[in-house]
Amino acid sequence: MARIPPDHGSYYDRIAAHHVLPLWVDTGKYVPMAPSPPYEPALWKYSEIRPLLFEAGEVISAEEAGRRVLVLQNPALSGFDGTTRSLYACLQLIMPGEQAPEHRHTQSAMRLVLEGDGAFTTVDGDRVEMEAGDFIITPSWSWHGHVHEGETPMVWLDGLDNGLMAQLDTTFFEPGSPAQPHEDSGGKKQGSRLLRYPYCKARENLDILRKVTEPDACHGYRMEYLDPSDGGPAMSTMTTALMLLDQGFDGDSYQCTDGTIFVALEGEGETTMGERNFAWKRHDVFVVPSWCPHAHRATTDAVLFSFSDRIVQQKLGVWREARGG
């Protein structure tokens, strides 16, 4: 950090009056040697959050709330700043017979169904069924709503790129939509782009991967969700993936520049982030900050779903990773 000579103090005062800053002062603070995100590792235990989410079902109606959602706010951030600086992870509850009205926004959204059945989401009039473990996409600026025709409450995790849109100042929101029939699209939007990735098929693919390859030292058996129409990522602003960790897996340390949100879909284990250990089990959610050394261990066979802004960083040419550091 550059020091300010005593006789130069008036100069800095005078340029400050014009809203001008000298970059050579505190350069390391604004251009660090490595990422230093202002958020921290965190874990949300589903066993603790679930009762609070269901209590919300008594506190506020779907009509009043629009969306009955609890945001998993990073402990180091304030207000509604998100789970990472670019992404939100939220838990949404919909009760039998309820309907969440349609709206649209520039944020892209994904759903990861955790429990329940009988609900569907709509994307530009297409009906997309929802079952436990399914990964479902709502593309940017698509009209979408949710309808529950089943008999048990449903909970899913919402992932949105709110922070990214806010930093780019590109957020738009529009409530309501023209009346549209809810037609079963078979999980595709307008007959082309895939919107629903059933968990049963994804799980089968993980088992096939385990049979034909050796586990990665850091990630076990990992595969990313892709758009089958072009082979590219399933979402334009979020990289989404599944990892299968065999019982006893003890992973090597790994770092990457994309802060990553994980959801345990099966099993139990532990993730070390920096010098802290976080024990997780089914449906727990945890976040690994950018460039934070971390390692996964599994006490049973386990499956982790993850999402991050990696695809955006890769498009910009700034994504980096390191192994075993």
C-alpha positions in Angstrom: 0.0 0.0 0.0 1.4 3.4 -1.0 1.9 5.9 1.9 0.8 9.5 1.6 3.7 11.9 2.3 2.6 14.6 4.8 3.1 17.4 2.4 0.9 15.7 -0.2 -2.2 15.6 2.0 -3.8 18.7 0.5 -3.5 17.2 -3.0 -5.6 14.2 -2.0 -8.1 16.4 -0.3 -8.5 18.6 -3.4 -9.0 15.7 -5.9 -11.4 14.0 -3.4 -13.6 17.2 -3.7 -14.0 16.3 -7.4 -14.9 12.7 -6.7 -11.5 11.4 -8.0 -9.4 8.7 -6.3 -5.7 7.9 -6.7 -5.4 4.3 -7.7 -1.9 4.0 -6.3 -3.2 4.3 -2.8 -4.5 1.0 -1.3 -4.0 -0.7 -4.7 -4.0 -4.1 -3.0 -7.4 -3.5 -1.6 -9.0 -3.0 -5.0 -6.7 -5.2 -7.1 -5.9 -8.2 -4.8 -3.3 -10.8 -5.6 -6.1 -13.5 -5.5 -9.9 -13.4 -5.0 -11.0 -12.3 -1.6 -14.8 -12.5 -1.7 -16.8 -10.6 0.9 -18.9 -13.6 1.8 -18.0 -16.8 3.7 -18.5 -20.5 3.8 -21.8 -21.5 5.2 -24.2 -24.4 5.7 -28.0 -24.5 6.1 -29.3 -27.6 7.7 -32.6 -28.7 6.2 -33.8 -30.2 9.5 -33.6 -26.7 11.0 -34.9 -24.6 8.0 -37.7 -27.0 7.0 -39.9 -26.3 10.1 -39.5 -22.6 9.6 -40.5 -22.9 6.0 -43.6 -24.9 6.9 -44.4 -22.3 9.5 -44.4 -19.8 6.7 -47.3 -21.8 5.3 -49.3 -20.7 8.4 -48.0 -17.2 8.6 -48.6 -16.1 5.1 -50.8 -17.3 2.2 -49.6 -17.9 -1.3 -51.9 -15.1 -2.5 -50.3 -12.7 0.0 -46.7 -13.8 -0.6 -46.8 -14.4 -4.4 -44.0 -16.8 -3.8 -43.6 -18.4 -0.3 -39.8 -18.3 -0.4 -37.0 -18.2 2.2 -33.7 -16.8 0.9 -30.5 -18.5 2.2 -28.6 -15.3 3.0 -24.9 -15.6 3.4 -24.0 -14.7 7.0 -21.4 -12.2 5.9 -23.7 -10.3 3.6 -26.5 -8.0 4.5 -30.1 -7.4 3.4 -30.9 -9.5 0.3 -27.4 -9.6 -1.0 -27.6 -13.4 -1.7 -25.9 -16.7 -1.0 -22.9 -15.6 -3.1 -22.5 -12.2 -4.7 -23.9 -13.4 -8.0 -26.4 -16.2 -7.0 -29.3 -16.7 -4.7 -30.3 -20.1 -3.2 -33.8 -20.1 -1.8 -36.3 -22.7 -0.5 -39.9 -22.5 -1.8 -43.0 -24.1 -0.3 -46.3 -24.6 -2.1 -49.2 -26.3 -0.4 -51.9 -28.5 -2.0 -54.4 -26.5 -4.0 -52.3 -23.4 -4.2 -51.2 -21.5 -7.3 -48.3 -19.1 -7.6 -49.3 -16.4 -10.1 -47.3 -16.1 -13.3 -44.7 -13.4 -13.8 -41.4 -13.0 -15.6 -38.0 -11.3 -15.0 -34.6 -11.1 -16.6 -33.1 -13.3 -13.9 -32.7 -16.9 -15.0 -34.0 -19.4 -12.5 -33.6 -23.1 -11.7 -35.7 -25.5 -9.5 -34.3 -28.5 -7.7 -37.2 -30.5 -6.2 -36.5 -31.7 -2.7 -39.8 -33.3 -1.5 -43.4 -33.8 -2.4 -45.3 -34.5 -5.6 -48.3 -33.3 -7.6 -47.1 -29.8 -8.6 -46.1 -28.5 -11.9 -44.5 -25.3 -13.1 -45.4 -23.4 -16.3 -42.9 -21.8 -18.7 -44.5 -19.7 -21.4 -47.6 -21.8 -21.2 -45.8 -25.1 -21.2 -46.6 -27.4 -18.3 -43.5 -29.0 -16.8 -44.1 -31.8 -14.3 -42.0 -31.8 -11.0 -40.7 -34.8 -9.1 -38.2 -35.2 -6.3 -34.6 -34.6 -7.5 -35.7 -33.1 -10.8 -33.7 -30.1 -12.1 -36.0 -27.7 -13.9 -35.1 -24.5 -15.8 -36.9 -21.2 -16.2 -35.0 -19.2 -18.8 -34.7 -15.4 -18.6 -37.8 -13.4 -19.3 -40.0 -16.5 -19.6 -43.5 -16.3 -18.1 -43.7 -18.8 -15.3 -46.0 -19.9 -12.4 -46.6 -22.9 -10.2 -49.7 -25.0 -9.6 -50.1 -27.7 -7.0 -52.7 -30.4 -7.8 -51.4 -33.0 -5.3 -52.1 -33.8 -1.7 -48.8 -33.2 0.1 -46.7 -30.0 0.5 -43.9 -29.6 -2.0 -40.5 -28.0 -1.4 -37.9 -27.1 -3.9 -34.7 -25.1 -4.0 -34.7 -22.1 -6.3 -31.4 -20.9 -7.8 -31.3 -17.5 -9.4 -28.7 -15.2 -10.8 -30.1 -12.1 -9.0 -26.8 -10.8 -7.9 -25.3 -11.0 -11.4 -28.2 -9.2 -12.9 -28.1 -6.5 -10.1 -24.3 -5.9 -10.7 -25.0 -5.5 -14.4 -28.0 -3.3 -13.8 -30.2 -5.4 -16.1 -33.0 -6.4 -13.7 -36.5 -6.2 -15.1 -39.7 -7.6 -13.6 -43.2 -7.9 -15.0 -46.2 -9.4 -13.1 -49.1 -11.2 -14.6 -49.4 -12.7 -18.1 -52.0 -13.2 -20.8 -54.2 -16.3 -20.1 -52.5 -19.3 -21.6 -53.4 -23.0 -21.6 -51.1 -25.2 -19.6 -50.0 -27.8 -22.1 -47.8 -30.7 -21.3 -44.6 -30.0 -23.2 -42.8 -33.2 -22.3 -40.2 -31.0 -20.5 -39.3 -28.9 -23.5 -39.9 -25.3 -24.2 -41.6 -24.6 -27.6 -40.7 -28.2 -28.6 -36.9 -27.5 -28.5 -35.0 -26.5 -25.5 -35.1 -29.0 -22.6 -36.6 -27.6 -19.4 -36.8 -30.7 -17.2 -34.0 -33.1 -16.3 -35.6 -36.0 -14.4 -33.5 -37.1 -11.5 -34.1 -40.8 -12.2 -32.3 -40.5 -15.6 -29.5 -38.3 -14.2 -28.9 -40.9 -11.4 -28.7 -43.7 -13.9 -26.1 -41.7 -15.8 -24.0 -41.3 -12.7 -24.1 -45.1 -12.1 -23.0 -45.6 -15.7 -20.2 -43.1 -15.2 -19.0 -45.0 -12.1 -18.9 -48.3 -14.1 -16.8 -47.0 -17.0 -14.4 -44.4 -15.4 -12.3 -43.9 -12.4 -13.3 -41.3 -9.8 -11.8 -37.8 -10.0 -9.6 -37.2 -7.1 -11.4 -34.0 -6.1 -15.0 -34.5 -7.4 -15.6 -38.3 -7.5 -17.9 -39.0 -10.4 -19.0 -35.6 -11.8 -21.2 -34.6 -14.8 -22.6 -31.3 -15.9 -26.1 -30.8 -17.2 -26.1 -29.9 -20.9 -28.6 -28.7 -23.5 -29.0 -31.7 -25.8 -30.0 -29.4 -28.7 -26.5 -27.9 -29.0 -24.3 -29.7 -26.4 -23.8 -26.5 -24.6 -24.5 -25.7 -20.9 -28.1 -26.2 -19.8 -28.2 -22.6 -18.6 -26.5 -19.5 -20.0 -25.5 -18.0 -16.6 -25.2 -21.0 -14.3 -23.2 -24.2 -14.5 -25.2 -27.0 -13.0 -23.7 -30.4 -12.1 -24.1 -33.7 -10.2 -21.4 -35.4 -8.2 -21.5 -39.0 -6.9 -19.1 -39.7 -4.0 -18.6 -43.4 -3.0 -18.8 -44.3 0.6 -15.3 -43.5 2.1 -14.4 -41.0 -0.6 -11.8 -38.6 0.8 -11.2 -36.0 -1.9 -8.2 -33.9 -2.6 -8.2 -30.2 -2.0 -9.7 -28.1 -4.8 -10.0 -24.3 -5.6 -12.0 -22.5 -8.2 -13.0 -18.9 -8.9 -16.7 -19.6 -9.1 -18.4 -19.5 -5.7 -20.4 -22.7 -5.7 -23.7 -23.7 -3.9 -24.1 -27.4 -3.2 -27.2 -29.4 -2.3 -27.0 -32.9 -0.8 -29.5 -35.1 -2.6 -28.4 -38.4 -1.1 -26.2 -39.6 1.7 -24.0 -37.9 4.3 -20.6 -36.5 4.4 -18.4 -33.6 5.3 -16.7 -30.7 3.4 -13.7 -28.9 4.7 -13.6 -25.2 3.6 -10.4 -23.5 4.6 -9.9 -24.6 8.2 -13.6 -25.3 8.9 -15.5 -28.6 8.6 -19.1 -28.7 7.6 -21.0 -32.0 8.1 -23.9 -32.3 5.7 -26.7 -34.8 5.1 -29.7 -35.1 2.7 -31.2 -31.8 1.6 -28.6 -29.6 3.4 -27.3 -26.7 1.5 -23.8 -25.2 1.7 -21.7 -22.6 -0.1 -18.0 -22.7 -1.0 -16.7 -19.1 -1.7 -14.5 -18.2 -4.7 -11.0 -19.6 -4.4 -11.7 -21.2 -1.1 -9.7 -24.5 -0.7 -12.2 -27.3 0.0 -12.4 -31.0 0.0 -15.3 -33.4 0.2 -15.6 -36.6 2.2 -18.5 -39.1 2.1 -19.5 -41.3 5.0 -22.1 -43.1 2.8 -22.7 -43.1 -0.9 -23.6 -39.5 -1.6 -24.9 -37.3 -4.4 -24.3 -33.5 -4.5 -26.0 -31.1 -6.8 -24.1 -27.9 -7.5 -24.6 -24.6 -9.3 -22.3 -21.6 -9.8 -21.6 -18.8 -12.3 -18.7 -20.8 -13.8 -20.2 -20.6 -17.3 -20.1 -16.8 -17.2 -16.5 -16.7 -16.0 -15.5 -19.2 -18.7 -17.2 -17.0 -21.4 -15.3 -14.0 -20.1 -12.0 -16.0 -20.0 -11.3 -15.4 -16.3 -12.3 -18.8 -14.7 -9.4 -20.6 -12.9 -9.0 -23.7 -10.8 -6.2 -25.3 -8.7 -5.9 -28.8 -7.4 -4.1 -30.2 -4.3 -3.1 -26.8 -3.1 
